[in-house]
Each structure stands twice: as structure tokens, then as C-alpha cells.
Amino acid sequence: MVEVAPGNERLRIPAWKYILFLVLFLLMCLGILWYMLASNYGASNSLLETLRRYLSFVSAFHPNIKPEDDFSNALRIHGVEKNSPKKFFMFVSMTDNDGSPLKVINAANVTVLAKDKSGADLNAIVDRVRPLHAYGDMADPMSFSSVMDYSGSMFPEDLTAIEDNFSALIDQILIPFTGGVIKFNNKVNEVQPLTTDKNALKTSIKKRIMLQNTALFDGVDAGVDKIQARPHFRFVILTTDGNDNASNASLDDVIRRCQIHNTSVFVFGFGWLEVTNLRNLSNSTDGYYSYVPDSSKLAEWFKKLGQIINNVQVVEFSVTNDTNQPGSIELTINEGGQKLTRTRTWK
């Protein structure tokens, strides 16, 4: 005989089991969302990029988000320029343990090994080293593009921090310069063509555009395009909180263009950002890189960059065979208690 429960008997599940299930389900969803937002995919997906804007308060609790930079004990070859037959200018910077630039470099402490594109030694001899600001005869000693991210994940406080720090950097730079402003979202916007007017630059830096997706590589590519024909020291300053999800240009395209045109990219990344591409972009172009999760704390790194820019050094060297540009250079500087070597190749 089989006993059957009375018809009015109801199956009861304790309320705490419902609550436990909902809590576990919610935690699982949050975990998946957390992973996606913190990943390269999350920065490259337009929907998730926009969601970050509303969930970025949790970044303070993300264990893997820590500031980092490569400003300390660094040597960079920003570019080489032919000055006259068999003579070249090389624009370099060198920093000490705390990321401060060396302001004086003795030519006797500098060694240059230069080769042509076939690999033959050019027998380079260092003639002298002077800071760029000492070249009063250079009408346009340096040119740069400010390339600024206006993607959907940006908070108003992010935009304000970036704009304020860029404006402060403009005032900090003491060497005469020509600068322009590029802002990117889905597409590239030239907000300010190249100018020597600091006030015009600061005004254009404050101009907002719509927050959309991230055409990061197209933005950098446009920044290089505006200055690649300019003389002497050239660089791009990039600020971004996301990875590319809207460009036609690739990372390799941008790096190749920077290398060909002797243009360094100085990168400021912040937010929940996968930084591998930014490190690669900066290092491959002899720039500097910093990642600061909280945009309100970027000021320290902007100030360091301003000091480096103001103290870029010019290594003047001669070669035995006339050539338009060396194929490769190995630069060694033994100064200020440290010895650093940097190699750069042109294809």
C-alpha cells in the first residue's frame, strides 16, 4: 500500500534557502561582471565600457589595481635628427631613482655606438651634450599633440582631473613649443590645430565632446600625423581609461608610424584598464608610461613628465660616413652614479 499525502498538504521550503540561493546567485553574477569589467574584454566591449562608469566605485576594492610607472632609472632616445653632413642631434632623457631628470650630462660620460642600415659601424664620436632649452637658435625646439580619451566610461571627475592636469602641464613647460589637441570617442576630433598660444591650448583642453566608444589607436595616429613633419623633439601625450574598440588603425600601425617619424608617446592610463598595450606603445616609441587607477591622483605623474620635458638633453655626435639616418644606435650614459644603456633601431 502506498500512502499519498493529503491534497491540502503543501510542499514547504524554508525561507532561508530562498535567500541563500538568491545571495549565491547574485554573488556569482557580480563575480562574472567583476571579471568582465576588469579584463581586456571589458575595456574593449562598448556596452561593458559604459557600465564601468556606473560601477567604478568598486575599483577601490579591486586587489590588482595598483599605481605603476617606468619613470625611475630610465634612459630614452626620443629621436635622431641630421643637423649637417655627418653630424646629428639625438634627443634623450635620463632619470634617477625617484624619476627626476638629470639636468646636466657630461659628454665624456656618453658613448654612442651607431651603425648604418647594413650593420656597418659609423664610428660615432660624441661632440657635446647640452639641454634642449640651451638651444636658443632653434625656432621650434619641440612639438607635441595632446591626445585625450572621451569614452563612455569616463566620469565628470575623470574629465576634470585630466583637463586640469593637462592645463597645468602646459604652464609647466618652459621650452618654446608648438602644440595641438586631439580628442577621441568613436572618431577623432581635432579640437585645436597646432599653435604656440598657451591660452588657446588650455581653452581647447577644456572643451568637451560626447562620451562614446574608444578609437584610441586612431587618436594616437592622428596626433602623430599632426607633428611628424615638425623639426627636433616630437611627442604625443595620451590619456585613456580604456582599450581600443573603434579604430581602423592597429597598435602595430601606430608604433610603426611613431618609430619612422621619431615620435615618443607618453602614456597616462587610469581606471580599470588592461595595460599591456599601453606599456608596449610607450616602450616601443621611447616614451614614458604610468598607470594610476584614480584619475584624481594623476598630478604627481604629470609634474614628473613636465620636469623630464624641460630637461631633455641633446647629444651631438659625428659619424665618418655621411648618411641620412643611422640604422641603429646604442647609447650608454654613465652619470649621476648610474650607468644606463638604451638601444633604438630604425627600419
Kinemage of the C-alpha trace (Angstrom):
@kinemage 1
@onewidth
@group {chain A} dominant
@subgroup {mainchain}
@vectorlist {calphas} color= white
{ca met a 1} P 0.000 0.000 0.000
{ca val a 2} L 1.270 3.487 -0.943
{ca glu a 3} L 0.409 6.378 1.264
{ca val a 4} L -0.464 9.608 -0.526
{ca ala a 5} L -0.172 12.955 1.174
{ca pro a 6} L -3.457 14.698 1.781
{ca gly a 7} L -4.477 17.034 -1.030
{ca asn a 8} L -4.256 20.091 1.099
{ca glu a 9} L -0.645 19.341 2.112
{ca arg a 10} L 1.788 21.928 0.616
{ca leu a 11} L 5.440 21.496 -0.099
{ca arg a 12} L 7.337 23.949 2.038
{ca ile a 13} L 10.881 25.203 1.530
{ca pro a 14} L 12.324 27.295 4.357
{ca ala a 15} L 12.642 30.989 3.512
{ca trp a 16} L 16.347 30.984 4.384
{ca lys a 17} L 17.005 28.614 1.480
{ca tyr a 18} L 15.379 31.064 -0.930
{ca ile a 19} L 17.504 33.880 0.468
{ca leu a 20} L 20.685 31.781 0.355
{ca phe a 21} L 20.025 30.845 -3.267
{ca leu a 22} L 19.417 34.470 -4.257
{ca val a 23} L 22.558 35.623 -2.427
{ca leu a 24} L 24.716 32.965 -4.077
{ca phe a 25} L 23.219 33.743 -7.489
{ca leu a 26} L 23.820 37.453 -7.001
{ca leu a 27} L 27.414 36.853 -5.899
{ca met a 28} L 28.014 34.689 -8.955
{ca cys a 29} L 26.627 37.395 -11.255
{ca leu a 30} L 28.721 40.066 -9.571
{ca gly a 31} L 31.798 37.857 -9.862
{ca ile a 32} L 31.245 37.386 -13.586
{ca leu a 33} L 30.621 41.104 -14.053
{ca trp a 34} L 33.702 41.952 -11.980
{ca tyr a 35} L 35.851 39.665 -14.110
{ca met a 36} L 34.499 41.093 -17.352
{ca leu a 37} L 34.935 44.698 -16.248
{ca ala a 38} L 38.496 44.066 -15.064
{ca ser a 39} L 39.531 42.202 -18.204
{ca asn a 40} L 40.808 43.286 -21.583
{ca tyr a 41} L 37.445 42.202 -22.995
{ca gly a 42} L 35.614 44.516 -20.631
{ca ala a 43} L 37.649 47.508 -21.782
{ca ser a 44} L 37.155 46.614 -25.440
{ca asn a 45} L 33.407 45.969 -25.327
{ca ser a 46} L 31.386 49.148 -25.801
{ca leu a 47} L 28.494 48.107 -23.521
{ca leu a 48} L 30.744 46.989 -20.679
{ca glu a 49} L 32.892 50.065 -21.116
{ca thr a 50} L 29.816 52.213 -20.472
{ca leu a 51} L 28.801 50.085 -17.481
{ca arg a 52} L 32.175 50.732 -15.885
{ca arg a 53} L 31.202 54.329 -15.476
{ca tyr a 54} L 28.401 53.367 -13.086
{ca leu a 55} L 30.317 50.688 -11.220
{ca ser a 56} L 33.768 52.219 -10.958
{ca phe a 57} L 33.335 52.855 -7.219
{ca val a 58} L 34.278 49.205 -6.684
{ca ser a 59} L 37.702 49.835 -8.224
{ca ala a 60} L 38.880 50.894 -4.775
{ca phe a 61} L 38.368 47.286 -3.665
{ca his a 62} L 39.996 45.619 -6.671
{ca pro a 63} L 43.167 43.890 -5.377
{ca asn a 64} L 45.018 44.012 -8.687
{ca ile a 65} L 44.680 47.740 -9.310
{ca lys a 66} L 47.830 49.492 -8.146
{ca pro a 67} L 49.720 52.525 -9.496
{ca glu a 68} L 52.810 51.787 -11.581
{ca asp a 69} L 55.178 53.665 -13.856
{ca asp a 70} L 58.572 53.410 -15.570
{ca phe a 71} L 59.883 56.885 -14.743
{ca ser a 72} L 62.716 55.750 -12.432
{ca asn a 73} L 66.245 54.870 -13.621
{ca ala a 74} L 65.207 55.321 -17.236
{ca leu a 75} L 67.050 56.279 -20.408
{ca arg a 76} L 65.140 57.179 -23.556
{ca ile a 77} L 66.204 58.014 -27.118
{ca his a 78} L 63.340 60.234 -28.282
{ca gly a 79} L 64.688 60.837 -31.754
{ca val a 80} L 67.658 61.443 -34.032
{ca glu a 81} L 67.887 64.342 -36.476
{ca lys a 82} L 70.520 65.107 -39.073
{ca asn a 83} L 71.979 68.556 -38.402
{ca ser a 84} L 74.597 68.766 -41.164
{ca pro a 85} L 76.668 66.312 -43.223
{ca lys a 86} L 77.971 63.582 -40.888
{ca lys a 87} L 76.537 65.359 -37.823
{ca phe a 88} L 73.434 64.510 -35.809
{ca phe a 89} L 71.330 65.708 -32.899
{ca met a 90} L 69.970 62.970 -30.629
{ca phe a 91} L 67.182 63.945 -28.217
{ca val a 92} L 67.405 61.933 -24.996
{ca ser a 93} L 66.255 61.947 -21.388
{ca met a 94} L 67.614 60.182 -18.325
{ca thr a 95} L 66.093 59.881 -14.852
{ca asp a 96} L 67.370 58.925 -11.408
{ca asn a 97} L 65.947 56.683 -8.688
{ca asp a 98} L 62.931 58.870 -7.931
{ca gly a 99} L 62.108 59.639 -11.567
{ca ser a 100} L 63.691 63.094 -11.597
{ca pro a 101} L 65.545 64.005 -14.804
{ca leu a 102} L 69.299 64.527 -14.966
{ca lys a 103} L 69.783 68.205 -15.734
{ca val a 104} L 73.468 68.021 -16.677
{ca ile a 105} L 75.178 65.247 -18.643
{ca asn a 106} L 78.900 65.377 -19.325
{ca ala a 107} L 79.828 64.443 -22.906
{ca ala a 108} L 82.797 62.463 -21.558
{ca asn a 109} L 80.310 60.137 -19.855
{ca val a 110} L 78.359 59.399 -23.031
{ca thr a 111} L 79.107 56.632 -25.534
{ca val a 112} L 77.296 56.236 -28.854
{ca leu a 113} L 77.597 53.121 -30.998
{ca ala a 114} L 75.913 53.922 -34.317
{ca lys a 115} L 75.508 51.601 -37.294
{ca asp a 116} L 74.071 52.136 -40.737
{ca lys a 117} L 71.183 50.072 -42.082
{ca ser a 118} L 73.564 47.419 -43.390
{ca gly a 119} L 75.051 46.985 -39.911
{ca ala a 120} L 78.357 48.731 -40.623
{ca asp a 121} L 79.847 50.778 -37.768
{ca leu a 122} L 79.607 54.533 -38.338
{ca asn a 123} L 82.360 55.260 -35.769
{ca ala a 124} L 80.290 57.805 -33.903
{ca ile a 125} L 82.060 60.426 -31.782
{ca val a 126} L 80.190 62.460 -29.156
{ca asp a 127} L 80.959 66.152 -29.687
{ca arg a 128} L 78.961 67.646 -26.814
{ca val a 129} L 75.776 67.333 -24.735
{ca arg a 130} L 73.540 70.274 -23.889
{ca pro a 131} L 69.983 70.600 -22.574
{ca leu a 132} L 67.411 71.386 -25.242
{ca his a 133} L 66.500 74.660 -23.543
{ca ala a 134} L 70.052 75.918 -24.205
{ca tyr a 135} L 69.470 75.948 -27.976
{ca gly a 136} L 68.169 79.479 -28.344
{ca asp a 137} L 68.737 79.335 -32.103
{ca met a 138} L 66.081 76.642 -32.545
{ca ala a 139} L 62.902 78.415 -33.609
{ca asp a 140} L 60.720 75.365 -32.851
{ca pro a 141} L 62.591 73.122 -30.423
{ca met a 142} L 59.664 70.799 -29.778
{ca ser a 143} L 56.143 69.907 -30.899
{ca phe a 144} L 53.502 67.723 -29.310
{ca ser a 145} L 49.919 66.503 -29.575
{ca ser a 146} L 47.673 66.131 -26.526
{ca val a 147} L 45.539 63.056 -27.285
{ca met a 148} L 42.615 62.723 -24.873
{ca asp a 149} L 40.119 59.886 -24.346
{ca tyr a 150} L 36.404 60.802 -24.133
{ca ser a 151} L 34.949 57.297 -23.956
{ca gly a 152} L 31.706 56.205 -22.301
{ca ser a 153} L 33.323 55.037 -19.077
{ca met a 154} L 34.611 58.491 -18.174
{ca phe a 155} L 33.208 60.195 -15.078
{ca pro a 156} L 32.917 64.004 -14.890
{ca glu a 157} L 35.610 63.960 -12.200
{ca asp a 158} L 37.883 61.978 -14.558
{ca leu a 159} L 37.457 64.587 -17.274
{ca thr a 160} L 38.075 67.417 -14.832
{ca ala a 161} L 41.234 65.772 -13.444
{ca ile a 162} L 42.642 65.160 -16.922
{ca glu a 163} L 41.813 68.648 -18.185
{ca asp a 164} L 43.238 70.343 -15.081
{ca asn a 165} L 46.466 68.316 -15.209
{ca phe a 166} L 46.932 68.946 -18.925
{ca ser a 167} L 46.442 72.672 -18.381
{ca ala a 168} L 48.951 72.671 -15.513
{ca leu a 169} L 51.447 70.830 -17.713
{ca ile a 170} L 51.095 73.462 -20.437
{ca asp a 171} L 52.047 76.130 -17.876
{ca gln a 172} L 54.885 73.984 -16.514
{ca ile a 173} L 56.687 73.583 -19.854
{ca leu a 174} L 59.383 76.242 -20.130
{ca ile a 175} L 60.805 75.410 -23.568
{ca pro a 176} L 59.130 77.111 -26.554
{ca phe a 177} L 56.771 74.652 -28.220
{ca thr a 178} L 54.042 74.095 -30.759
{ca gly a 179} L 51.116 72.007 -29.528
{ca gly a 180} L 47.714 70.750 -30.590
{ca val a 181} L 44.753 68.948 -29.012
{ca ile a 182} L 43.140 65.751 -30.305
{ca lys a 183} L 40.099 64.234 -28.543
{ca phe a 184} L 38.660 60.874 -29.485
{ca asn a 185} L 35.493 58.889 -28.877
{ca asn a 186} L 34.048 56.860 -31.802
{ca lys a 187} L 36.089 59.078 -34.060
{ca val a 188} L 38.956 61.538 -33.919
{ca asn a 189} L 38.261 65.218 -33.238
{ca glu a 190} L 40.937 67.858 -33.820
{ca val a 191} L 39.891 70.386 -31.198
{ca gln a 192} L 42.941 72.633 -31.574
{ca pro a 193} L 45.329 72.704 -34.568
{ca leu a 194} L 48.993 73.258 -33.800
{ca thr a 195} L 49.618 76.573 -32.085
{ca thr a 196} L 52.182 78.345 -29.925
{ca asp a 197} L 49.435 80.074 -27.893
{ca lys a 198} L 49.298 78.520 -24.401
{ca asn a 199} L 45.917 80.099 -23.626
{ca ala a 200} L 44.396 78.690 -26.815
{ca leu a 201} L 45.687 75.246 -25.877
{ca lys a 202} L 44.304 75.424 -22.347
{ca thr a 203} L 40.922 76.620 -23.646
{ca ser a 204} L 40.723 73.764 -26.144
{ca ile a 205} L 41.722 71.241 -23.466
{ca lys a 206} L 38.578 72.233 -21.524
{ca lys a 207} L 36.254 71.722 -24.485
{ca arg a 208} L 34.158 68.573 -24.038
{ca ile a 209} L 32.977 66.167 -26.711
{ca met a 210} L 30.369 63.387 -26.455
{ca leu a 211} L 31.261 60.256 -24.483
{ca gln a 212} L 31.130 57.274 -26.824
{ca asn a 213} L 33.423 54.360 -27.696
{ca thr a 214} L 37.232 54.328 -27.814
{ca ala a 215} L 39.079 54.951 -31.088
{ca leu a 216} L 42.361 55.030 -29.178
{ca phe a 217} L 44.768 53.982 -31.934
{ca asp a 218} L 43.141 56.318 -34.462
{ca gly a 219} L 43.529 59.136 -31.919
{ca val a 220} L 47.241 58.499 -31.418
{ca asp a 221} L 47.732 58.064 -35.164
{ca ala a 222} L 46.130 61.463 -35.792
{ca gly a 223} L 48.287 63.010 -33.082
{ca val a 224} L 51.447 61.744 -34.769
{ca asp a 225} L 50.207 62.896 -38.170
{ca lys a 226} L 49.893 66.490 -36.938
{ca ile a 227} L 53.519 66.718 -35.752
{ca gln a 228} L 55.528 64.224 -37.811
{ca ala a 229} L 56.840 66.907 -40.169
{ca arg a 230} L 57.836 69.239 -37.330
{ca pro a 231} L 61.529 69.708 -36.506
{ca his a 232} L 63.524 68.491 -33.497
{ca phe a 233} L 61.821 66.911 -30.443
{ca arg a 234} L 58.331 65.439 -31.095
{ca phe a 235} L 55.982 63.605 -28.736
{ca val a 236} L 52.374 62.626 -28.018
{ca ile a 237} L 50.788 62.782 -24.546
{ca leu a 238} L 47.998 60.206 -24.276
{ca thr a 239} L 45.383 59.934 -21.516
{ca thr a 240} L 42.982 56.992 -21.548
{ca asp a 241} L 40.905 54.729 -19.301
{ca gly a 242} L 40.038 52.103 -21.904
{ca asn a 243} L 41.277 49.851 -24.658
{ca asp a 244} L 40.577 50.375 -28.316
{ca asn a 245} L 37.184 49.254 -29.631
{ca ala a 246} L 36.536 51.611 -32.559
{ca ser a 247} L 39.749 52.239 -34.546
{ca asn a 248} L 40.778 51.456 -38.093
{ca ala a 249} L 44.466 51.690 -37.169
{ca ser a 250} L 46.096 48.907 -35.140
{ca leu a 251} L 48.629 49.089 -32.331
{ca asp a 252} L 51.363 47.911 -34.702
{ca asp a 253} L 50.385 50.595 -37.237
{ca val a 254} L 50.721 53.317 -34.621
{ca ile a 255} L 54.036 52.032 -33.244
{ca arg a 256} L 55.499 51.787 -36.750
{ca arg a 257} L 54.458 55.340 -37.580
{ca cys a 258} L 55.917 56.688 -34.325
{ca gln a 259} L 59.217 54.892 -34.929
{ca ile a 260} L 59.519 56.118 -38.512
{ca his a 261} L 58.839 59.716 -37.511
{ca asn a 262} L 60.858 59.756 -34.262
{ca thr a 263} L 57.816 60.455 -32.094
{ca ser a 264} L 57.629 59.299 -28.463
{ca val a 265} L 54.303 58.529 -26.761
{ca phe a 266} L 53.933 59.467 -23.098
{ca val a 267} L 51.050 57.423 -21.689
{ca phe a 268} L 48.793 58.154 -18.710
{ca gly a 269} L 46.374 55.293 -18.053
{ca phe a 270} L 43.782 55.169 -15.283
{ca gly a 271} L 40.647 53.274 -14.236
{ca trp a 272} L 40.031 49.529 -14.682
{ca leu a 273} L 42.397 49.140 -17.580
{ca glu a 274} L 44.306 46.264 -19.160
{ca val a 275} L 47.655 47.962 -19.595
{ca thr a 276} L 49.709 45.619 -21.813
{ca asn a 277} L 49.064 47.635 -24.994
{ca leu a 278} L 49.844 50.917 -23.240
{ca arg a 279} L 53.175 49.614 -21.941
{ca asn a 280} L 54.017 48.332 -25.405
{ca leu a 281} L 53.080 51.620 -27.076
{ca ser a 282} L 55.192 53.665 -24.677
{ca asn a 283} L 58.258 51.413 -24.558
{ca ser a 284} L 58.347 50.807 -28.322
{ca thr a 285} L 58.363 54.551 -29.019
{ca asp a 286} L 60.840 55.524 -26.251
{ca gly a 287} L 58.203 57.283 -24.215
{ca tyr a 288} L 57.215 57.035 -20.550
{ca tyr a 289} L 54.301 55.115 -19.090
{ca ser a 290} L 52.249 55.491 -15.937
{ca tyr a 291} L 49.090 53.796 -14.710
{ca val a 292} L 47.162 55.456 -11.885
{ca pro a 293} L 43.772 53.857 -11.091
{ca asp a 294} L 42.374 57.027 -9.507
{ca ser a 295} L 42.417 59.896 -12.001
{ca ser a 296} L 42.342 62.451 -9.178
{ca lys a 297} L 45.889 61.352 -8.260
{ca leu a 298} L 47.465 61.889 -11.678
{ca ala a 299} L 49.036 65.233 -10.746
{ca glu a 300} L 52.262 63.708 -9.400
{ca trp a 301} L 52.980 61.912 -12.665
{ca phe a 302} L 52.121 64.916 -14.836
{ca lys a 303} L 54.590 67.014 -12.819
{ca lys a 304} L 57.313 64.405 -13.284
{ca leu a 305} L 56.716 64.377 -17.019
{ca gly a 306} L 56.886 68.171 -17.139
{ca gln a 307} L 60.292 68.073 -15.431
{ca ile a 308} L 61.541 65.469 -17.891
{ca ile a 309} L 60.342 67.514 -20.887
{ca asn a 310} L 62.035 70.646 -19.553
{ca asn a 311} L 65.337 68.780 -19.193
{ca val a 312} L 65.560 66.801 -22.424
{ca gln a 313} L 69.206 66.618 -23.470
{ca val a 314} L 70.701 66.917 -26.959
{ca val a 315} L 73.618 64.597 -27.694
{ca glu a 316} L 75.540 65.977 -30.669
{ca phe a 317} L 77.594 63.324 -32.440
{ca ser a 318} L 79.555 62.920 -35.659
{ca val a 319} L 79.977 59.897 -37.943
{ca thr a 320} L 82.623 59.015 -40.534
{ca asn a 321} L 80.251 58.231 -43.423
{ca asp a 322} L 77.512 60.580 -44.495
{ca thr a 323} L 74.067 59.022 -44.029
{ca asn a 324} L 70.554 60.374 -43.694
{ca gln a 325} L 69.833 58.392 -40.541
{ca pro a 326} L 71.582 55.625 -38.633
{ca gly a 327} L 70.097 52.162 -38.814
{ca ser a 328} L 70.620 51.620 -35.096
{ca ile a 329} L 72.068 53.368 -32.045
{ca glu a 330} L 73.277 52.004 -28.740
{ca leu a 331} L 73.513 54.851 -26.232
{ca thr a 332} L 75.296 54.448 -22.894
{ca ile a 333} L 75.384 57.177 -20.249
{ca asn a 334} L 77.391 56.812 -17.033
{ca glu a 335} L 76.253 59.793 -14.979
{ca gly a 336} L 74.934 60.601 -11.525
{ca gly a 337} L 76.098 57.320 -10.025
{ca gln a 338} L 74.264 55.133 -12.521
{ca lys a 339} L 75.081 53.592 -15.888
{ca leu a 340} L 72.212 53.080 -18.314
{ca thr a 341} L 72.121 51.765 -21.880
{ca arg a 342} L 69.360 52.139 -24.443
{ca thr a 343} L 69.191 50.762 -27.988
{ca arg a 344} L 66.982 52.032 -30.775
{ca thr a 345} L 66.627 50.656 -34.317
{ca trp a 346} L 65.184 52.269 -37.431
{ca lys a 347} L 63.949 50.081 -40.292
